[in-house]
Amino acid sequence: MLFVCFFIHKYSYIYLNYNSLIYRTPLKYEGINLLVFKKLTQCYELEQLNKLVEIEPTGQYTRKIWFLLEWLSEMKLSSREDITKKSYVKLLDESIQYAIEGTKSPRHMVINNLPGTVDFCPLVSKTPKLEKYIKTNLTTRQNVYLEGLQKDVLQRASAFLLLKDSKASFTIEGESPKSKRAARWGQAIGQAGIKDLSKTELFRLQQLVIENPRFIDMGYRQKGGFVGEHDRNTGEPIPNHISAKWQDVEVLTNGLINACELLTKSNLDAVISAAVIAFGFVVIHPFEDGNGRLHRYLIHHILIKKKISQQGIVFPMSSAILYKINEYREVLESYSMPLLDYIEWKETKDHNVEVTNDTIDFYRYFDATKQSEFLYDCVNETIEHIIPKEVDYLTKYDAFKRIIEDEYEMPDKLIATLTRFLEQNNGILSTRAREKEFERLSSKEVQAIEDAYRELFLTT
C-alpha cells in the first residue's frame, strides 16, 4: 500500500496518498476531511502520530489534528504541554462547513462541533446555494400560506398528498402497488416523527414496506448487497452502488441512529440534517429490500422532528423527487460510482457481491453537500408548486361540485366520476360516458357542465 503523508505546518496542509487516491485537506481554507484523518490513524504508528502533533503543539491547527486523531482512533497520544491558558477553538470552521453547537474538550481546548458521531459523520460544505435557501426561510413562507387555508381543505390536501407521496415512492422503485399497500405506507409516512429512530423502529418500518417477505430475509442484511444489473449471459453483477459490508451494517446503522438523535436536538438546519441522515442510510443500504422507501421516509422523519412544517401536513418529498428523478439518480451516483474504484469485491455463487477489503469508513465519512443541495431543491419544489397545486385543485373541485349539486342534485360519487372523465378528456365528456353513466343528462346540460368545468379548471 502506497501511503505518503506530508505535514506542512506553514499552510496547515495534510496530503495523503492512499491506494493512489490523493486527499488534500487544507484545514484553514477547505475544512476537515474525516476520512483523511482516519487513514492517518490506521497507517501510522503511535510514535509517528505523536511526532505529527509535536509541531507547534499549542497552535490551533495542531490541537484540531490532535483531537481528531484521538477521537477517530479512540487512543491517547503522549502527554501534552500545558494549554489551559489557550482559548477554545471550534473544530469545524463554521464559515466553511456546517456544524452543531458542540461540546468542549478541555484536553485539547477544542470545541467538538462535528454534526455526527465517530461511527457516522458525513460533512456538508457551505455553498452559495445552501446559504441562499437557508436565508430565504422557505418553511416560514409555507406556514404563512397554510395558515390562510380553511381547515377542511388543509386536511383533505394533507390526505391526498400522503397518498400521492406514497405512490410516488413506490414508482421511484419501479413498483405499482395496490391501493391498500400505498395507503398503508402513506399512513406510516403520516406518523413520521412520532417515534424516535431505533433499530426496532427501522425493523417495524421495513415490515410495513415489504408486503410479502416470503422471498426476503428481513432485518439487517446477512450478506453482501449492491444496486445495479446482472449480465444477461453470465449473471455477473454489474454494480452502480455497492452496499456496506454486512459485517459493518449494525455498527454503521447504530452510528446513524445516534447521529440522528444528535442532529434533531441540534441547531443544524433541518433540510441539511435530513439529507445527512437519509442519504447516509441509502449509502449504507442496511436491508436486503426496502432501503429506498425507508431512505425517503427518513426525510419526512427529520423534517417533522425539526418542526419545519405545520402539524398535519407532510411534505410530499417523493413526489418532488419523482419530478426530479434524473437529478436524483445523479446525486445518488455522485458518491457511489467513484467509490466503486476503492472497493474490492468478488462474485458469489448466487451472483451477489462479497466485499474483500476494509470499507467501513467510506460509509461513515463522506461529503453530503450535493445531497443537501438536491434535497433543498425538492423542498423548494414542494413548497412553491406541489402543495399549492394540490390546494388549488381542491378549491376548484369544491366550486365545481357545488355547481353540479345545486343544478342537478348529483350524488358525490357520481360527481367524482364526472370530474375524472372530464379530466381525462380535456374538459369534454366522451360519447361513451354520455351514453352510459350520464345518459340522463341532456345535450344542453352536458354542454353547460363542460363549460363550467373548463372555466374553473382550464382557464388561467
Secondary structure, 3 states (H helix, E strand, C coil): CCEEEEEECCCCEEEEEECCEEEEEEHHHHCCCHHHHHHHHHHCCHHHHHHHCCCCCCCHHHHHHHHHHHHHHCCCCCCCCCCCCCCCEECCCCCCECCCCCEEECCCCEEECCCCECCECCECECCHHHHHHHHHCHHHHHHHHHHCCCHHHHHHHHHHHHHHHHHHHHHHCCCCCCHHHHHHHHHHHHCCCCCCCCHHHHHHHHHHHCCCHHHCCCCECCCCCEEEEECCCCCCEEEEEECCCHHHHHHHHHHHHHHHHHHHCCCCCHHHHHHHHHHHHHHHCCECCCHHHHHHHHHHHHHHHCCCCCCCCCCCHHHHHHHCHHHHHHHHHHHHHHHHHHCCEEECCCCCEEECCCCHHHHHCCECHHHHHHHHHHHHHHHHHHHHHHHHHHHHHHHHHHHHHHHHCCCHHHHHHHHHHHHHCCCCCCHHHHHCCCCCCCHHHHHHHHHHHHHHHHCC
